[in-house]
């Protein structure tokens, strides 16, 4: 930090196991990648090359080399995994991970119907090769998964070898964990947390209001994903109580009493 402030929550340090920020790279150029890292590499824990953008992005090797030089792991979006699986090319997908020397991979079933035991087998197989992130939740806004089912799916995927489970929201933040309006399905999240440790989840939260909600619920070191490059610095200020939305959240009782700040 550039200077000292009291009553600021302690942030976990890299390499983090909690307080992760996963960035959504939807097709940054090499120059844009360099620019992003020049200002925010400290706050980036992992990068997802969104859905199947890696298939069409030019200069992929060069961009991956830039992330690697910054010690920031990268993985291909889960939709690319599904695109290989649905074409019966899972072995080709595994070879692709080796070709690009990727250390992480995502297993999802947001675009295709996949039996849970089959999905867990993919997780188990890939976990012997790379660190696996799995994703729970459908990209179909009309498919509502009840809370008990979310819990069951998350538990089984962690047991199969997933490092973290991602709560689906898409890059727009209006499915899965969220209603079409972007409002958090609060009861769903709170019920998940009755049986799942918050450190095991990465909550996709591309919208500012969603980020604020999770920080207020779980603190500065909640794992958040699908963060746009332009939102990295703003998110860190939200985590630290240095933006209006969380300004009062981390102040101590004495300060709140002195300034007549509502403690809620």
VEXKETI-308698 format. One record per residue (C-alpha): z, y, x; residue number from 1. Coordinates in steps of 0.25 Angstrom, whole numbers, plus 5000, padded with zeros to 4 digits. Each point is the difference from the previous one (the first is absolute). Layout:
<r><w>Z</w><v>Y</v><u>X</u><num>NUM</num></r>
...
***
This chain:
<r><w>5000</w><v>5000</v><u>5000</u><num>1</num></r>
<r><w>4997</w><v>5014</v><u>5005</u><num>2</num></r>
<r><w>5014</w><v>5005</v><u>4997</u><num>3</num></r>
<r><w>5014</w><v>4995</v><u>4994</u><num>4</num></r>
<r><w>5005</w><v>5000</v><u>4986</u><num>5</num></r>
<r><w>5012</w><v>4994</v><u>4995</u><num>6</num></r>
<r><w>5001</w><v>4992</v><u>4987</u><num>7</num></r>
<r><w>4987</w><v>4993</v><u>5003</u><num>8</num></r>
<r><w>4999</w><v>4985</v><u>4997</u><num>9</num></r>
<r><w>4998</w><v>4991</v><u>5012</u><num>10</num></r>
<r><w>4986</w><v>4994</v><u>5001</u><num>11</num></r>
<r><w>4998</w><v>4987</v><u>5006</u><num>12</num></r>
<r><w>4992</w><v>5000</v><u>5013</u><num>13</num></r>
<r><w>4987</w><v>4993</v><u>5004</u><num>14</num></r>
<r><w>4998</w><v>4988</v><u>5000</u><num>15</num></r>
<r><w>5007</w><v>5000</v><u>4986</u><num>16</num></r>
<r><w>5003</w><v>4989</v><u>4991</u><num>17</num></r>
<r><w>5004</w><v>5010</v><u>4989</u><num>18</num></r>
<r><w>4995</w><v>5014</v><u>4997</u><num>19</num></r>
<r><w>4986</w><v>4996</v><u>5002</u><num>20</num></r>
<r><w>4988</w><v>5009</v><u>4997</u><num>21</num></r>
<r><w>4987</w><v>4992</v><u>4997</u><num>22</num></r>
<r><w>4988</w><v>5009</v><u>5001</u><num>23</num></r>
<r><w>4988</w><v>4998</v><u>4992</u><num>24</num></r>
<r><w>4987</w><v>5002</v><u>5009</u><num>25</num></r>
<r><w>4989</w><v>5001</v><u>4990</u><num>26</num></r>
<r><w>4989</w><v>5003</v><u>5010</u><num>27</num></r>
<r><w>5005</w><v>5010</v><u>5010</u><num>28</num></r>
<r><w>4990</w><v>5003</v><u>5011</u><num>29</num></r>
<r><w>5004</w><v>4998</v><u>5015</u><num>30</num></r>
<r><w>5003</w><v>5015</v><u>5001</u><num>31</num></r>
<r><w>5008</w><v>5000</v><u>4988</u><num>32</num></r>
<r><w>5008</w><v>4988</v><u>5005</u><num>33</num></r>
<r><w>5003</w><v>5007</v><u>5013</u><num>34</num></r>
<r><w>5004</w><v>5013</v><u>4992</u><num>35</num></r>
<r><w>5010</w><v>4992</v><u>4991</u><num>36</num></r>
<r><w>5007</w><v>4993</v><u>5012</u><num>37</num></r>
<r><w>5001</w><v>5013</v><u>5007</u><num>38</num></r>
<r><w>5009</w><v>5006</v><u>4990</u><num>39</num></r>
<r><w>5006</w><v>4988</v><u>4993</u><num>40</num></r>
<r><w>5000</w><v>4987</v><u>5008</u><num>41</num></r>
<r><w>5016</w><v>5001</v><u>5001</u><num>42</num></r>
<r><w>5000</w><v>4998</v><u>4985</u><num>43</num></r>
<r><w>4989</w><v>4989</v><u>4998</u><num>44</num></r>
<r><w>5005</w><v>4986</v><u>5001</u><num>45</num></r>
<r><w>4988</w><v>4992</v><u>4995</u><num>46</num></r>
<r><w>4986</w><v>5004</v><u>4995</u><num>47</num></r>
<r><w>4992</w><v>4993</v><u>4989</u><num>48</num></r>
<r><w>4985</w><v>5001</v><u>5001</u><num>49</num></r>
<r><w>4999</w><v>5001</v><u>4985</u><num>50</num></r>
<r><w>4994</w><v>4989</v><u>4991</u><num>51</num></r>
<r><w>4987</w><v>4996</v><u>5007</u><num>52</num></r>
<r><w>4996</w><v>5013</v><u>5007</u><num>53</num></r>
<r><w>5001</w><v>4993</v><u>5014</u><num>54</num></r>
<r><w>4987</w><v>4993</v><u>4995</u><num>55</num></r>
<r><w>4992</w><v>5013</v><u>5000</u><num>56</num></r>
<r><w>5007</w><v>5009</v><u>5009</u><num>57</num></r>
<r><w>4993</w><v>5004</v><u>5013</u><num>58</num></r>
<r><w>5007</w><v>5000</v><u>5013</u><num>59</num></r>
<r><w>5010</w><v>4990</v><u>4996</u><num>60</num></r>
<r><w>5002</w><v>4994</v><u>5014</u><num>61</num></r>
<r><w>5003</w><v>5014</v><u>5005</u><num>62</num></r>
<r><w>5009</w><v>5004</v><u>4989</u><num>63</num></r>
<r><w>5008</w><v>4987</v><u>5001</u><num>64</num></r>
<r><w>5001</w><v>5003</v><u>5015</u><num>65</num></r>
<r><w>5006</w><v>5014</v><u>4997</u><num>66</num></r>
<r><w>5011</w><v>4994</v><u>4991</u><num>67</num></r>
<r><w>5003</w><v>4989</v><u>5010</u><num>68</num></r>
<r><w>5002</w><v>5010</v><u>5012</u><num>69</num></r>
<r><w>5010</w><v>5007</v><u>4991</u><num>70</num></r>
<r><w>5007</w><v>4987</v><u>4997</u><num>71</num></r>
<r><w>4998</w><v>5001</v><u>4985</u><num>72</num></r>
<r><w>4996</w><v>4987</v><u>4994</u><num>73</num></r>
<r><w>4988</w><v>4999</v><u>4990</u><num>74</num></r>
<r><w>4996</w><v>4991</v><u>4989</u><num>75</num></r>
<r><w>4988</w><v>4998</v><u>4991</u><num>76</num></r>
<r><w>5003</w><v>5003</v><u>4985</u><num>77</num></r>
<r><w>5003</w><v>4988</v><u>4991</u><num>78</num></r>
<r><w>4987</w><v>5002</v><u>4993</u><num>79</num></r>
<r><w>4992</w><v>4995</v><u>5012</u><num>80</num></r>
<r><w>5009</w><v>4988</v><u>5001</u><num>81</num></r>
<r><w>4996</w><v>4997</v><u>4985</u><num>82</num></r>
<r><w>4986</w><v>5003</v><u>5003</u><num>83</num></r>
<r><w>5000</w><v>4989</v><u>5011</u><num>84</num></r>
<r><w>5008</w><v>4990</v><u>4992</u><num>85</num></r>
<r><w>4992</w><v>5001</v><u>4987</u><num>86</num></r>
<r><w>4987</w><v>4997</v><u>5008</u><num>87</num></r>
<r><w>5007</w><v>4988</v><u>5007</u><num>88</num></r>
<r><w>5000</w><v>5007</v><u>5013</u><num>89</num></r>
<r><w>5015</w><v>4999</v><u>5004</u><num>90</num></r>
<r><w>4997</w><v>4994</v><u>5013</u><num>91</num></r>
<r><w>4991</w><v>5012</v><u>5003</u><num>92</num></r>
<r><w>5011</w><v>5009</v><u>4996</u><num>93</num></r>
<r><w>5009</w><v>4994</v><u>5010</u><num>94</num></r>
<r><w>4990</w><v>5001</v><u>5011</u><num>95</num></r>
<r><w>4998</w><v>5015</v><u>4997</u><num>96</num></r>
<r><w>5015</w><v>5002</v><u>5002</u><num>97</num></r>
<r><w>4998</w><v>4994</v><u>5014</u><num>98</num></r>
<r><w>4987</w><v>5007</v><u>5003</u><num>99</num></r>
<r><w>5007</w><v>5014</v><u>4998</u><num>100</num></r>
<r><w>5013</w><v>4996</v><u>5006</u><num>101</num></r>
<r><w>5008</w><v>5003</v><u>4987</u><num>102</num></r>
<r><w>5015</w><v>4997</v><u>5000</u><num>103</num></r>
<r><w>5001</w><v>5002</v><u>4985</u><num>104</num></r>
<r><w>4993</w><v>4996</v><u>4987</u><num>105</num></r>
<r><w>5002</w><v>5002</v><u>4985</u><num>106</num></r>
<r><w>5000</w><v>4989</v><u>4990</u><num>107</num></r>
<r><w>4997</w><v>5005</v><u>4986</u><num>108</num></r>
<r><w>4995</w><v>4995</v><u>4986</u><num>109</num></r>
<r><w>4998</w><v>5014</v><u>4993</u><num>110</num></r>
<r><w>4985</w><v>4998</v><u>4997</u><num>111</num></r>
<r><w>4999</w><v>4985</v><u>4998</u><num>112</num></r>
<r><w>5009</w><v>4989</v><u>4993</u><num>113</num></r>
<r><w>5007</w><v>4992</v><u>5010</u><num>114</num></r>
<r><w>5010</w><v>4989</v><u>4997</u><num>115</num></r>
<r><w>5013</w><v>5004</v><u>5007</u><num>116</num></r>
<r><w>5001</w><v>4987</v><u>5008</u><num>117</num></r>
<r><w>4986</w><v>5002</v><u>5005</u><num>118</num></r>
<r><w>5004</w><v>5015</v><u>5004</u><num>119</num></r>
<r><w>5013</w><v>4995</v><u>5007</u><num>120</num></r>
<r><w>4992</w><v>4990</v><u>5008</u><num>121</num></r>
<r><w>4991</w><v>5011</v><u>5005</u><num>122</num></r>
<r><w>5012</w><v>5008</v><u>5004</u><num>123</num></r>
<r><w>5006</w><v>4988</v><u>5007</u><num>124</num></r>
<r><w>4987</w><v>4997</v><u>5007</u><num>125</num></r>
<r><w>4998</w><v>5014</v><u>5005</u><num>126</num></r>
<r><w>5015</w><v>5002</v><u>5004</u><num>127</num></r>
<r><w>4997</w><v>4990</v><u>5011</u><num>128</num></r>
<r><w>4989</w><v>5009</v><u>5005</u><num>129</num></r>
<r><w>5005</w><v>5015</v><u>4997</u><num>130</num></r>
<r><w>5011</w><v>5007</v><u>4993</u><num>131</num></r>
<r><w>4997</w><v>5000</v><u>4985</u><num>132</num></r>
<r><w>5002</w><v>5010</v><u>4989</u><num>133</num></r>
<r><w>4998</w><v>4995</v><u>4986</u><num>134</num></r>
<r><w>4997</w><v>5008</v><u>4988</u><num>135</num></r>
<r><w>5006</w><v>4998</v><u>4986</u><num>136</num></r>
<r><w>4994</w><v>5007</v><u>4988</u><num>137</num></r>
<r><w>4986</w><v>5001</v><u>4993</u><num>138</num></r>
<r><w>4990</w><v>5011</v><u>5002</u><num>139</num></r>
<r><w>4997</w><v>4998</v><u>4985</u><num>140</num></r>
<r><w>5008</w><v>5011</v><u>4992</u><num>141</num></r>
<r><w>5000</w><v>4991</v><u>4988</u><num>142</num></r>
<r><w>5007</w><v>4988</v><u>5007</u><num>143</num></r>
<r><w>5015</w><v>5003</v><u>4999</u><num>144</num></r>
<r><w>5008</w><v>4990</v><u>5008</u><num>145</num></r>
<r><w>5014</w><v>4999</v><u>4995</u><num>146</num></r>
<r><w>5012</w><v>5003</v><u>5010</u><num>147</num></r>
<r><w>5005</w><v>4985</v><u>5001</u><num>148</num></r>
<r><w>4986</w><v>4996</v><u>5004</u><num>149</num></r>
<r><w>4999</w><v>5011</v><u>5011</u><num>150</num></r>
<r><w>5013</w><v>4995</v><u>5005</u><num>151</num></r>
<r><w>4995</w><v>4985</v><u>5000</u><num>152</num></r>
<r><w>4987</w><v>5004</v><u>5007</u><num>153</num></r>
<r><w>5007</w><v>5008</v><u>5011</u><num>154</num></r>
<r><w>5010</w><v>4990</v><u>5003</u><num>155</num></r>
<r><w>4990</w><v>4989</v><u>5001</u><num>156</num></r>
<r><w>4991</w><v>5008</v><u>5009</u><num>157</num></r>
<r><w>5012</w><v>5004</v><u>5009</u><num>158</num></r>
<r><w>5003</w><v>4985</v><u>5001</u><num>159</num></r>
<r><w>4986</w><v>4997</v><u>5004</u><num>160</num></r>
<r><w>5000</w><v>5009</v><u>5012</u><num>161</num></r>
<r><w>4997</w><v>5014</v><u>4995</u><num>162</num></r>
<r><w>5007</w><v>5011</v><u>5009</u><num>163</num></r>
<r><w>5000</w><v>5010</v><u>4989</u><num>164</num></r>
<r><w>4995</w><v>5000</v><u>4986</u><num>165</num></r>
<r><w>4992</w><v>5012</v><u>4995</u><num>166</num></r>
<r><w>5002</w><v>5005</v><u>4986</u><num>167</num></r>
<r><w>4986</w><v>5003</v><u>4994</u><num>168</num></r>
<r><w>4996</w><v>5014</v><u>4996</u><num>169</num></r>
<r><w>4986</w><v>5002</v><u>5005</u><num>170</num></r>
<r><w>4996</w><v>5012</v><u>5008</u><num>171</num></r>
<r><w>5001</w><v>5008</v><u>4987</u><num>172</num></r>
<r><w>5015</w><v>4996</v><u>4996</u><num>173</num></r>
<r><w>4997</w><v>4997</v><u>4986</u><num>174</num></r>
<r><w>5001</w><v>4984</v><u>4998</u><num>175</num></r>
<r><w>5010</w><v>4990</v><u>5004</u><num>176</num></r>
<r><w>5013</w><v>5007</v><u>5003</u><num>177</num></r>
<r><w>4995</w><v>5012</v><u>4992</u><num>178</num></r>
<r><w>4995</w><v>5003</v><u>4987</u><num>179</num></r>
<r><w>4986</w><v>5006</v><u>4998</u><num>180</num></r>
<r><w>5007</w><v>5014</v><u>5000</u><num>181</num></r>
<r><w>5005</w><v>4997</v><u>5014</u><num>182</num></r>
<r><w>5015</w><v>4999</v><u>4995</u><num>183</num></r>
<r><w>5008</w><v>4990</v><u>5007</u><num>184</num></r>
<r><w>5004</w><v>4987</v><u>4992</u><num>185</num></r>
<r><w>5014</w><v>5003</v><u>5003</u><num>186</num></r>
<r><w>5006</w><v>4988</v><u>4993</u><num>187</num></r>
<r><w>4990</w><v>4991</v><u>5007</u><num>188</num></r>
<r><w>5004</w><v>5005</v><u>5014</u><num>189</num></r>
<r><w>5015</w><v>5000</v><u>4997</u><num>190</num></r>
<r><w>4999</w><v>4986</v><u>4995</u><num>191</num></r>
<r><w>4993</w><v>4995</v><u>5012</u><num>192</num></r>
<r><w>5010</w><v>5006</v><u>5009</u><num>193</num></r>
<r><w>5011</w><v>4992</v><u>4993</u><num>194</num></r>
<r><w>4995</w><v>4988</v><u>5008</u><num>195</num></r>
<r><w>4991</w><v>5005</v><u>5011</u><num>196</num></r>
<r><w>5005</w><v>5007</v><u>5012</u><num>197</num></r>
<r><w>4993</w><v>5014</v><u>5001</u><num>198</num></r>
<r><w>4997</w><v>4998</v><u>5014</u><num>199</num></r>
<r><w>4991</w><v>4988</v><u>4996</u><num>200</num></r>
<r><w>4991</w><v>5009</v><u>4991</u><num>201</num></r>
<r><w>4989</w><v>5011</v><u>5003</u><num>202</num></r>
<r><w>4999</w><v>5008</v><u>4988</u><num>203</num></r>
<r><w>4986</w><v>5006</v><u>4999</u><num>204</num></r>
<r><w>5002</w><v>5015</v><u>4996</u><num>205</num></r>
<r><w>4988</w><v>5009</v><u>5002</u><num>206</num></r>
<r><w>5005</w><v>5011</v><u>4991</u><num>207</num></r>
<r><w>5011</w><v>5010</v><u>5004</u><num>208</num></r>
<r><w>5008</w><v>4998</v><u>4988</u><num>209</num></r>
<r><w>5000</w><v>4985</v><u>5003</u><num>210</num></r>
<r><w>5005</w><v>5002</v><u>5014</u><num>211</num></r>
<r><w>5011</w><v>5009</v><u>4995</u><num>212</num></r>
<r><w>5005</w><v>4990</v><u>4990</u><num>213</num></r>
<r><w>5001</w><v>4989</v><u>5010</u><num>214</num></r>
<r><w>5007</w><v>5009</v><u>5011</u><num>215</num></r>
<r><w>5010</w><v>5004</v><u>4990</u><num>216</num></r>
<r><w>5002</w><v>4986</v><u>4995</u><num>217</num></r>
<r><w>5000</w><v>4993</v><u>5014</u><num>218</num></r>
<r><w>5002</w><v>5011</v><u>5010</u><num>219</num></r>
<r><w>4992</w><v>5005</v><u>5012</u><num>220</num></r>
<r><w>4997</w><v>4986</v><u>5005</u><num>221</num></r>
<r><w>4993</w><v>4994</v><u>4989</u><num>222</num></r>
<r><w>4987</w><v>4993</v><u>5003</u><num>223</num></r>
<r><w>4988</w><v>5008</v><u>4994</u><num>224</num></r>
<r><w>4985</w><v>4997</v><u>5000</u><num>225</num></r>
<r><w>4986</w><v>5005</v><u>4997</u><num>226</num></r>
<r><w>5004</w><v>5013</v><u>5006</u><num>227</num></r>
<r><w>4988</w><v>5010</v><u>5002</u><num>228</num></r>
<r><w>4998</w><v>5005</v><u>5014</u><num>229</num></r>
<r><w>5002</w><v>5014</v><u>4995</u><num>230</num></r>
<r><w>5014</w><v>4996</v><u>4994</u><num>231</num></r>
<r><w>5006</w><v>4995</v><u>5012</u><num>232</num></r>
<r><w>5008</w><v>5012</v><u>5004</u><num>233</num></r>
<r><w>5003</w><v>5004</v><u>4986</u><num>234</num></r>
<r><w>5006</w><v>4986</v><u>4997</u><num>235</num></r>
<r><w>5009</w><v>5001</v><u>5013</u><num>236</num></r>
<r><w>5006</w><v>5013</v><u>4994</u><num>237</num></r>
<r><w>5002</w><v>4993</v><u>4987</u><num>238</num></r>
<r><w>5007</w><v>4989</v><u>5007</u><num>239</num></r>
<r><w>5009</w><v>5010</v><u>5008</u><num>240</num></r>
<r><w>5004</w><v>5009</v><u>4988</u><num>241</num></r>
<r><w>4991</w><v>5012</v><u>5005</u><num>242</num></r>
<r><w>4991</w><v>5001</v><u>4988</u><num>243</num></r>
<r><w>5004</w><v>5006</v><u>4987</u><num>244</num></r>
<r><w>4999</w><v>4987</v><u>4993</u><num>245</num></r>
<r><w>5011</w><v>4994</v><u>5008</u><num>246</num></r>
<r><w>5007</w><v>5013</v><u>5006</u><num>247</num></r>
<r><w>5013</w><v>4997</v><u>4993</u><num>248</num></r>
<r><w>5000</w><v>4985</v><u>5001</u><num>249</num></r>
<r><w>5006</w><v>4998</v><u>5014</u><num>250</num></r>
<r><w>5010</w><v>5012</v><u>5001</u><num>251</num></r>
<r><w>5015</w><v>4997</v><u>5000</u><num>252</num></r>
<r><w>5010</w><v>5003</v><u>4989</u><num>253</num></r>
<r><w>5006</w><v>5012</v><u>5007</u><num>254</num></r>
<r><w>4986</w><v>5007</v><u>5001</u><num>255</num></r>
<r><w>4997</w><v>4996</v><u>4986</u><num>256</num></r>
<r><w>5013</w><v>5006</v><u>4995</u><num>257</num></r>
<r><w>4998</w><v>5013</v><u>5008</u><num>258</num></r>
<r><w>4986</w><v>5002</v><u>4995</u><num>259</num></r>
<r><w>5003</w><v>4996</v><u>4986</u><num>260</num></r>
<r><w>4990</w><v>4989</v><u>5001</u><num>261</num></r>
<r><w>5000</w><v>4989</v><u>4990</u><num>262</num></r>
<r><w>5004</w><v>4987</v><u>5006</u><num>263</num></r>
<r><w>4991</w><v>4991</v><u>4991</u><num>264</num></r>
***
